[in-house]
Amino acid sequence: MSLRFRKKVLLAKIETTYGTDATPTGAANAMLASNISIQPMEGSDAERGHDQPFLGNDGTIPYDLHSRMTFQIELAGSGTAGTAPAWGPLLRACGAAETIAASTSVTYNPISDGFESATIYLNIDGTLYALLGARGTATFRVNASAIPIIEFEFTGLWTKPVAQALPTADVSAFQKPLVGSAANTPTFTIDGTGHVMRNFALMLGNEVEARFLIGAEAIEIIDRAETLETQIEAVALSTLDPFALARDQGTVAVSLVHGKTAGSIATIAVPNAQVQRPGSPVEAQGIKEWPLNFAPKPVTGNDQWTLTLT
């Protein structure tokens, strides 16, 4: 019988001990994801290279095996202020701290040590692919006339895929998102001034390395360099002069608020974004727009960005 590629269940759970299977379940750890892709057996192949009295292949030995996975999660809160979203473990495994203020807010920000890891299961119609010790990076995207998303890319230690029945996945904790619009995205400011925005992307820029040594194998976050890109309606230079700011290595605060009701409001704040050289002006529906680029910089450390759910 043919196996259906669309029949997928994605599970993720923070590990207590690095690289030890946290055994996520469909009842407690299911993820409502889209555009899931997996490279199940990345690595290298060692050529044996024997000298022989004839021509032909000598075979290879695979080594440094690991897996990579990408997918998208809708950017929506838990529906209750002060309750972490179901996708919170994924962001924690991307080098972010989760701070909960009961009944008020959940805030995520980058960290520089003490990185958590996750066990991630992907079951495709009866075949289980498991990533252990998974760590990754993410991108927040909020675009006009589109569902806001978080794009995740994970690397994990390899385990051999096994046959396992599709689990029952409870994704009831995931809330319906709001499309980016003037009504649903009430605030977008650069240097404290509101702007008309077409698209927004904050890339966390984690540098993730698979590290294989004798005595230790791990997936490590070794560095990060966030980038922020947005396209806005061009304005008078007296309102915003990105060319002068880029010339002078000027920094500005960038803030975006998406959502309208308690439990579903997401605020992305970048308090110290260095303005970089703008892209070429573009025409959209007869209107001039600017592609702008920023390099988020630390102020006191681990504060390049925050995502606050209220």
C-alpha positions, 0 to 999 in steps of 0.5 A: 500500500502506498504511503501518503506524504501529506499524512504527517504528525510533528511533535516537539519537547524540551530535553531534560538531558541533552541528546536524551530522547524526551519522548514527546507525545501527541497528547501533550507535544503536538505542533500545528505546522506547515511546509514540513521538510526533512533531510533525514540523513545528512553527513559525509562519506569516507572513501576507503581508497584501497589499491586493488589489481582491478578498477571499480568502486571500493565503497564508502563509510558514512559518518557525522550523521545528523538530520535537518528539518524546516517548517512553519508555525503560525504566529499566534498567542495561546489565547490567554495572557500569561500562558505560554504558546504551544510552540514555545519549546521550539523557540526555546530550542533556538537560543531564546529564554522564555519568561512568564508573568502570570496572567500578564505576558510571556516574553522571549529574548535571545540568550548567550549560554545555557542553550536548551535542546529539543527532541523532535519527532516527525511521523510521515504515514507510519515512519518515525524520523526523530531528531535528538539534541535539536537546536536551530534558528528562526525567522519571524515574518509579518506581511500585509495580507498574509498569515504571520508565521515563524519559520524554523530550521532545526539540526538534530543528532541522527537516529535511524527511522523506524516504523511507528503508527501515526499518533493522535495529535491534539493541536487544540492549544493552537489559536487561529491567527490574524492576517496582517492588516491595518486593523490586525497590525495596529502598530509599526514604527521606526524611530518612534514614527508610524509607517505604512509597511508591506512586509517585515522579517526578523531573522534570528541568525543563529549559527548552528553547527553539528559537532562530532568528536571522540567522546562527544557529539552535539548540535551547538549554537556557536554564534548569532547575527540577527538581521531585520528587513522590511519594505515600507511606503517611502516618505519625505526625507524630513520624516525618515532619511535612511540614507543619512542614517546608513551613512552615519551608522545610525541606530533606531528602535523598530517596533511591531504590534500584531493582534487585538485582544488579550492573549493574542497580541504579539509585540516584536521590539528591536530597540537598537537596530543599526540602519544599513544601506537601503535597497533600490526603491521599488514601485508597487501599485504606482507608489514608491516603496523602500526596502530597508535593512537593519542590523539589531545590536545589543544594548546591554546584552541579550536584548537585541530583540524581544517577542512579547505575548500579551 
